[in-house]
């Protein structure tokens, strides 16, 4: 090796460089060949490992699917009750996991998915006899309790009218949510007013149910005395328009809303108002007037020192009885028109209240922390024009053509500063428990 080194040092520079390059090429070639040989021999293959929980994983995967088609509705409901019980027990120890599992189970529509999720989670749980005992105790209590035959605790929601009405309302969800955005009112409140009016109409005239709501799931549009799907009287609609323009009114909603219900130039107001409300193709204006009534009434009471924003039962009642009977006071009572459904008497306010807190259609009309979200941003001319162009005509469409869908919904849930100049510290909240 020493002699080789001496010979290398005595060589010319160009030969030294050539020798070094040759050596590098040789080393690189050897490395490539070595890597290829290692790959071919499978030396680098990762054989993996058997998970120590493999038997538990296999058990979870092998749980049989619930054959929903073979179950009666009563048996299916019983399965859900048992799953809710197991989640309730789990929530005492792992509330976050129970919450996630409940949400996932509701989206899946399969009660048995809860069993799988709990079994999967138990892989990471230490032995907990208290959890197992609690789950067993809850299950035994549920199995002992007799199952009720009525599916809904609210009697009128067991009616065929309600089943059909829900579908009709959902078809208008875009318009209802748009009206809520434009008027600063929680859309669910607008729906509560709509349900009270439609339930009353279809129960007082069964032929309307048979012709419109039953077969084609269409909301009934009134055209005499009270107009539109929400049964708004002409004088009420006219008062709403005046309140929007009058800054001295106790119902004034602020500058942002002054032009919300403006008419195109040259419009005859009586005719234009009628066409807005009695519109079979697009119910946006019916919902806009409803939202304004709710918002204006709430402001009237707030300015008088009483907060009814957390009293949907009172808001529905006041919508039903009208501005003249809206007298702010510390002890308001829910009521309104009497409505007979299935031989049982309800009031307009109670029906709206029942729906509001029932959880029905909460995906389309979710609960909001702030039921009234006034805007401080005036409508643009384009906004006003778009609203005005939503009117179609007053001719009832042919069979199976009762709806024209609109894609003008939007969302603006940013809570603005209160534009009404009300000192909220002096406002007295009204008891939220319905009387």
C-alpha positions as CSV (number, residue, x, y, z in Angstrom):
1,X,0.0,0.0,0.0
2,X,2.9,2.3,0.8
3,X,4.5,1.7,-2.6
4,X,1.2,2.4,-4.3
5,X,0.9,5.6,-2.5
6,X,4.5,6.6,-3.5
7,X,3.8,5.7,-7.1
8,X,0.6,7.7,-7.1
9,X,2.4,10.8,-5.7
10,X,5.0,10.6,-8.5
11,X,2.4,10.5,-11.3
12,X,1.5,13.6,-13.3
13,X,-1.4,15.7,-12.1
14,X,-3.6,14.6,-15.1
15,X,-3.1,11.0,-14.2
16,X,-3.9,11.5,-10.6
17,X,-7.2,13.2,-11.6
18,X,-8.0,10.3,-14.0
19,X,-7.2,7.7,-11.3
20,X,-9.5,9.5,-8.8
21,X,-12.4,9.6,-11.2
22,X,-12.0,6.0,-12.1
23,X,-12.1,5.0,-8.4
24,X,-15.2,7.1,-7.9
25,X,-17.0,5.4,-10.8
26,X,-16.0,2.0,-9.5
27,X,-17.3,2.8,-6.0
28,X,-20.6,4.1,-7.5
29,X,-21.1,1.1,-9.7
30,X,-20.4,-1.2,-6.8
31,X,-23.0,0.6,-4.7
32,X,-25.7,0.4,-7.4
33,X,-25.0,-3.3,-7.9
34,X,-25.1,-3.9,-4.1
35,X,-28.4,-2.0,-3.7
36,X,-30.0,-4.0,-6.6
37,X,-28.9,-7.3,-5.0
38,X,-30.3,-6.3,-1.6
39,X,-33.6,-5.4,-3.3
40,X,-33.8,-8.6,-5.2
41,X,-33.1,-10.6,-2.1
42,X,-35.9,-8.8,-0.2
43,X,-33.5,-7.9,2.6
44,X,-35.2,-4.4,3.0
45,X,-38.8,-5.7,3.0
46,X,-40.7,-4.8,6.2
47,X,-42.5,-7.9,7.3
48,X,-44.7,-5.7,9.7
49,X,-46.0,-6.7,13.0
50,X,-49.1,-8.3,14.4
51,X,-51.0,-5.7,16.4
52,X,-51.3,-6.8,20.0
53,X,-55.0,-5.9,19.8
54,X,-55.6,-7.8,16.6
55,X,-58.3,-10.1,18.2
56,X,-60.2,-7.0,19.4
57,X,-59.9,-5.4,16.0
58,X,-61.3,-8.5,14.4
59,X,-64.2,-8.7,16.8
60,X,-65.2,-5.1,16.1
61,X,-65.1,-5.7,12.3
62,X,-67.1,-8.9,12.5
63,X,-70.1,-7.4,14.4
64,X,-73.0,-8.2,12.2
65,X,-74.9,-5.4,10.4
66,X,-78.3,-4.6,11.7
67,X,-80.8,-5.8,9.1
68,X,-83.1,-2.8,9.2
69,X,-85.4,-4.2,6.5
70,X,-86.2,-7.2,8.7
71,X,-87.1,-5.1,11.8
72,X,-90.4,-3.6,12.7
73,X,-90.4,0.1,13.4
74,X,-90.9,-0.6,17.1
75,X,-87.8,-2.9,17.2
76,X,-85.8,-0.4,15.3
77,X,-86.7,2.4,17.8
78,X,-85.8,0.0,20.7
79,X,-82.4,-0.5,19.2
80,X,-81.8,3.2,19.1
81,X,-83.0,3.6,22.8
82,X,-80.4,0.9,23.8
83,X,-77.6,2.7,22.0
84,X,-78.5,6.1,23.6
85,X,-78.3,4.3,26.9
86,X,-74.9,2.9,26.2
87,X,-73.7,6.4,25.1
88,X,-75.1,7.9,28.3
89,X,-73.1,5.5,30.4
90,X,-69.9,6.2,28.3
91,X,-70.5,10.0,28.6
92,X,-70.0,9.8,32.4
93,X,-66.4,8.7,31.8
94,X,-65.5,9.8,28.3
95,X,-67.9,12.7,27.3
96,X,-66.0,13.8,24.2
97,X,-66.0,10.3,22.7
98,X,-69.7,9.9,23.5
99,X,-70.5,13.2,21.8
100,X,-68.6,12.2,18.7
101,X,-70.2,8.8,18.6
102,X,-73.7,10.2,18.9
103,X,-73.2,12.6,16.1
104,X,-71.7,9.9,13.9
105,X,-74.5,7.4,14.7
106,X,-77.2,9.9,13.8
107,X,-75.5,10.6,10.4
108,X,-75.2,6.9,9.7
109,X,-78.8,6.0,10.4
110,X,-77.6,2.6,11.8
111,X,-77.9,2.1,15.6
112,X,-75.5,-0.8,15.6
113,X,-72.6,1.5,14.6
114,X,-72.6,2.7,18.2
115,X,-71.8,-0.9,19.4
116,X,-68.9,-0.9,17.0
117,X,-67.5,2.5,18.0
118,X,-67.8,1.6,21.7
119,X,-66.1,-1.7,21.2
120,X,-63.3,0.0,19.2
121,X,-62.8,2.6,22.0
122,X,-62.7,-0.1,24.7
123,X,-59.4,-1.3,23.2
124,X,-57.8,1.7,24.9
125,X,-59.9,1.6,28.1
126,X,-58.6,0.0,31.2
127,X,-61.0,-2.4,32.9
128,X,-63.8,-0.3,34.3
129,X,-66.5,-2.3,36.1
130,X,-68.3,0.9,37.1
131,X,-68.8,1.8,33.4
132,X,-70.0,-1.7,32.5
133,X,-72.3,-1.8,35.5
134,X,-73.8,1.6,34.7
135,X,-74.4,0.6,31.0
136,X,-76.0,-2.7,32.1
137,X,-78.2,-0.9,34.6
138,X,-79.4,1.7,32.1
139,X,-80.1,-1.1,29.5
140,X,-82.2,-3.1,32.0
141,X,-84.2,0.0,32.9
142,X,-84.9,0.7,29.2
143,X,-86.0,-2.9,28.5
144,X,-88.3,-2.8,31.5
145,X,-90.1,0.4,30.4
146,X,-93.1,-0.2,28.1
147,X,-92.6,1.2,24.6
148,X,-95.1,3.9,23.7
149,X,-97.1,3.4,20.5
150,X,-97.2,7.1,19.6
151,X,-94.0,8.1,17.9
152,X,-94.1,11.8,18.7
153,X,-94.6,13.3,22.1
154,X,-96.3,16.3,20.5
155,X,-99.8,15.0,19.4
156,X,-100.3,17.2,16.3
157,X,-96.9,16.1,15.0
158,X,-98.3,12.6,14.6
159,X,-100.8,13.9,12.0
160,X,-100.5,13.2,8.2
161,X,-100.7,17.0,7.7
162,X,-97.5,17.5,9.5
163,X,-95.6,14.8,7.6
164,X,-96.6,16.4,4.3
165,X,-96.1,20.0,5.6
166,X,-92.5,19.3,6.5
167,X,-91.7,18.4,3.0
168,X,-93.4,21.5,1.6
169,X,-91.5,23.7,4.0
170,X,-88.1,22.2,3.2
171,X,-88.7,22.9,-0.4
172,X,-88.9,26.6,0.6
173,X,-85.9,26.5,2.9
174,X,-83.7,28.6,0.6
175,X,-86.3,31.4,0.5
176,X,-87.0,31.2,4.2
177,X,-83.3,31.4,5.1
178,X,-82.8,34.3,2.7
179,X,-85.7,36.2,4.3
180,X,-84.2,35.6,7.7
181,X,-80.9,37.0,6.5
182,X,-82.5,40.1,4.9
183,X,-84.7,40.9,8.0
184,X,-82.2,40.0,10.7
185,X,-84.4,37.3,12.1
186,X,-83.6,33.7,12.9
187,X,-85.3,31.7,10.1
188,X,-86.7,29.2,12.6
189,X,-88.9,31.9,13.9
190,X,-90.3,32.6,10.5
191,X,-91.0,28.8,10.1
192,X,-92.9,28.8,13.4
193,X,-95.3,31.4,12.1
194,X,-95.6,29.6,8.8
195,X,-96.5,26.3,10.5
196,X,-99.2,27.8,12.7
197,X,-100.9,29.3,9.7
198,X,-100.6,26.3,7.4
199,X,-101.7,23.8,10.0
200,X,-104.7,25.9,10.7
201,X,-105.7,26.2,7.1
202,X,-105.3,22.5,6.2
203,X,-107.2,21.4,9.3
204,X,-110.1,23.8,8.7
205,X,-110.4,22.7,5.0
206,X,-109.7,19.1,4.4
207,X,-110.2,19.5,0.6
208,X,-107.1,21.8,0.5
209,X,-105.1,19.1,2.2
210,X,-106.3,16.5,-0.3
211,X,-105.6,18.7,-3.3
212,X,-102.4,20.6,-2.4
213,X,-100.5,19.5,0.7
214,X,-101.2,15.7,0.6
215,X,-100.4,14.8,-3.1
216,X,-97.9,17.5,-4.1
217,X,-96.6,18.9,-0.8
218,X,-97.5,22.5,-1.7
219,X,-98.1,25.3,0.8
220,X,-101.5,26.8,0.6
221,X,-101.6,30.4,-0.6
222,X,-104.5,32.5,0.6
223,X,-106.0,35.1,-1.6
224,X,-108.9,36.6,0.4
225,X,-108.9,38.6,3.6
226,X,-105.4,37.3,4.6
227,X,-102.8,36.8,1.9
228,X,-100.0,34.4,1.1
229,X,-98.7,31.3,2.8
230,X,-98.4,33.2,6.1
231,X,-101.9,34.7,6.0
232,X,-100.8,38.4,6.3
233,X,-103.6,40.9,6.1
234,X,-103.3,43.9,3.8
235,X,-103.4,46.5,6.5
236,X,-100.7,44.6,8.4
237,X,-98.5,44.5,5.3
238,X,-99.1,48.2,4.8
239,X,-98.2,48.9,8.4
240,X,-95.0,47.0,8.1
241,X,-94.0,49.1,5.1
242,X,-94.7,52.3,7.0
243,X,-92.7,51.2,10.1
244,X,-89.7,50.6,7.9
245,X,-89.8,54.3,6.7
246,X,-90.6,56.1,10.0
247,X,-87.6,56.7,12.3
248,X,-90.0,58.0,15.0
249,X,-91.9,54.7,15.1
250,X,-91.5,52.3,18.0
251,X,-91.3,49.6,15.4
252,X,-88.5,51.2,13.3
253,X,-85.9,48.7,12.3
254,X,-83.1,51.2,11.3
255,X,-81.7,52.7,8.1
256,X,-80.4,49.4,6.9
257,X,-84.0,48.2,6.3
258,X,-85.7,51.3,5.0
259,X,-85.7,50.2,1.4
260,X,-86.3,46.4,2.0
261,X,-89.9,46.5,0.8
262,X,-89.6,49.3,-1.8
263,X,-91.8,49.0,-4.9
264,X,-90.6,49.6,-8.4
265,X,-91.3,53.1,-9.6
266,X,-94.8,53.6,-10.9
267,X,-96.3,50.5,-9.1
268,X,-99.8,50.7,-7.8
269,X,-99.2,49.9,-4.2
270,X,-102.5,48.0,-3.6
271,X,-102.0,45.8,-6.6
272,X,-98.2,45.4,-6.0
273,X,-98.8,44.4,-2.4
274,X,-101.4,41.8,-3.4
275,X,-99.1,40.4,-6.1
276,X,-96.2,40.1,-3.6
277,X,-98.1,38.1,-1.1
278,X,-100.4,36.1,-3.3
279,X,-97.6,34.6,-5.3
280,X,-97.8,30.9,-6.0
281,X,-94.4,30.7,-7.7
282,X,-92.2,32.4,-5.1
283,X,-93.0,33.0,-1.4
284,X,-90.1,35.2,-0.6
285,X,-92.2,38.3,0.1
286,X,-94.5,36.4,2.5
287,X,-91.4,35.4,4.5
288,X,-89.9,39.0,4.3
289,X,-93.1,40.5,5.7
290,X,-93.2,37.8,8.4
291,X,-89.6,38.5,9.4
292,X,-90.3,42.2,9.6
293,X,-93.3,41.7,11.8
294,X,-91.3,39.6,14.2
295,X,-88.4,42.0,14.2
296,X,-90.6,45.1,14.6
297,X,-92.6,43.6,17.4
298,X,-89.5,42.6,19.3
299,X,-88.2,46.1,19.0
300,X,-91.4,47.6,20.2
301,X,-91.2,45.6,23.4
302,X,-87.5,46.2,23.8
303,X,-88.0,49.9,23.6
304,X,-90.7,49.6,26.2
305,X,-88.1,47.9,28.5
306,X,-89.1,44.2,28.0
307,X,-87.0,41.6,26.2
308,X,-89.1,39.0,24.4
309,X,-86.4,37.9,22.0
310,X,-86.0,34.7,24.1
311,X,-89.8,34.0,24.1
312,X,-90.7,32.4,20.7
313,X,-94.2,31.6,22.1
314,X,-94.9,35.3,22.7
315,X,-93.5,36.3,19.3
316,X,-95.7,33.7,17.5
317,X,-98.7,34.9,19.5
318,X,-98.1,38.6,18.7
319,X,-97.6,37.7,15.0
320,X,-101.0,36.1,15.0
321,X,-102.9,38.8,16.9
322,X,-101.4,41.7,15.1
323,X,-99.8,45.1,15.9
324,X,-102.9,46.5,17.6
325,X,-102.9,43.9,20.3
326,X,-99.2,44.1,20.9
327,X,-99.1,45.9,24.2
328,X,-95.7,45.6,26.0
329,X,-96.1,44.4,29.6
330,X,-94.2,42.3,32.2
331,X,-96.4,39.3,32.1
332,X,-97.3,38.4,28.5
333,X,-99.3,35.2,27.9
334,X,-99.0,32.9,24.9
335,X,-102.2,32.2,22.9
336,X,-103.8,33.4,19.7
337,X,-106.2,31.7,17.3
338,X,-107.7,28.4,18.5
339,X,-106.8,25.5,16.2
340,X,-108.4,22.0,16.3
341,X,-106.1,19.1,15.3
342,X,-107.2,15.5,15.8
343,X,-110.0,16.5,18.2
344,X,-107.6,18.5,20.4
345,X,-107.5,22.3,20.7
346,X,-104.3,24.3,20.4
347,X,-103.4,27.9,20.1
348,X,-101.4,29.5,17.4
349,X,-98.6,30.5,19.8
350,X,-98.5,27.0,21.3
351,X,-98.1,25.3,17.9
352,X,-95.2,27.6,17.0
353,X,-93.7,27.0,20.4
354,X,-94.0,23.2,20.0
355,X,-92.2,23.3,16.6
356,X,-89.5,25.7,17.7
357,X,-88.2,23.5,20.5
358,X,-89.1,20.1,18.9
359,X,-85.8,19.8,17.0
360,X,-87.6,19.2,13.8
361,X,-85.8,20.4,10.6
362,X,-82.9,21.7,12.7
363,X,-80.5,20.9,9.8
364,X,-82.3,23.3,7.5
365,X,-83.3,25.8,10.2
366,X,-80.7,25.6,13.0
367,X,-81.0,27.2,16.4
368,X,-79.0,30.4,16.8
369,X,-77.6,31.9,19.9
370,X,-78.8,35.3,18.7
371,X,-82.4,35.2,17.3
372,X,-82.3,38.8,16.1
373,X,-79.2,40.0,14.3
374,X,-79.8,43.5,13.0
375,X,-77.7,44.8,10.2
376,X,-76.1,48.2,9.9
377,X,-75.4,47.8,6.2
378,X,-78.1,49.3,3.9
379,X,-79.2,47.3,0.9
380,X,-77.6,48.1,-2.4
381,X,-79.7,48.9,-5.5
382,X,-78.8,45.5,-6.9
383,X,-80.1,43.9,-3.7
384,X,-83.4,45.8,-3.9
385,X,-83.8,45.0,-7.6
386,X,-83.2,41.3,-7.0
387,X,-85.8,41.1,-4.3
388,X,-88.3,43.0,-6.5
389,X,-87.7,40.6,-9.4
390,X,-88.6,37.6,-7.2
391,X,-92.3,38.2,-7.8
392,X,-93.8,35.9,-10.4
393,X,-97.6,36.0,-10.7
394,X,-100.9,35.3,-8.9
395,X,-102.0,32.3,-10.9
396,X,-101.9,29.0,-9.2
397,X,-99.6,26.7,-11.2
398,X,-100.8,23.5,-12.7
399,X,-100.8,20.2,-10.9
400,X,-97.3,19.2,-9.8
401,X,-95.9,22.6,-10.7
402,X,-96.5,24.5,-7.5
403,X,-92.9,25.6,-6.9
404,X,-90.2,27.6,-8.6
405,X,-87.0,27.1,-6.8
406,X,-84.9,30.2,-6.1
407,X,-81.1,30.1,-5.6
408,X,-80.8,33.5,-3.9
409,X,-80.0,32.4,-0.4
410,X,-77.1,33.8,1.5
411,X,-75.7,34.0,5.0
412,X,-74.4,36.8,7.1
413,X,-74.3,35.7,10.7
414,X,-71.8,38.3,11.8
415,X,-73.5,40.1,14.8
416,X,-73.3,43.8,14.1
417,X,-73.4,46.5,16.7
418,X,-76.9,47.3,17.9
419,X,-78.1,50.1,15.6
420,X,-81.3,51.0,17.5
421,X,-79.8,53.1,20.3
422,X,-81.4,50.9,23.0
423,X,-79.8,50.8,26.5
424,X,-79.9,47.0,27.0
425,X,-79.0,47.3,30.7
426,X,-82.5,48.7,31.3
427,X,-84.3,46.0,29.4
428,X,-86.1,43.5,31.6
429,X,-85.9,39.9,30.2
430,X,-89.3,38.1,30.1
431,X,-89.4,34.7,31.7
432,X,-88.6,32.2,29.0
433,X,-90.9,29.5,30.3
434,X,-94.1,29.4,28.4
435,X,-97.1,30.2,30.5
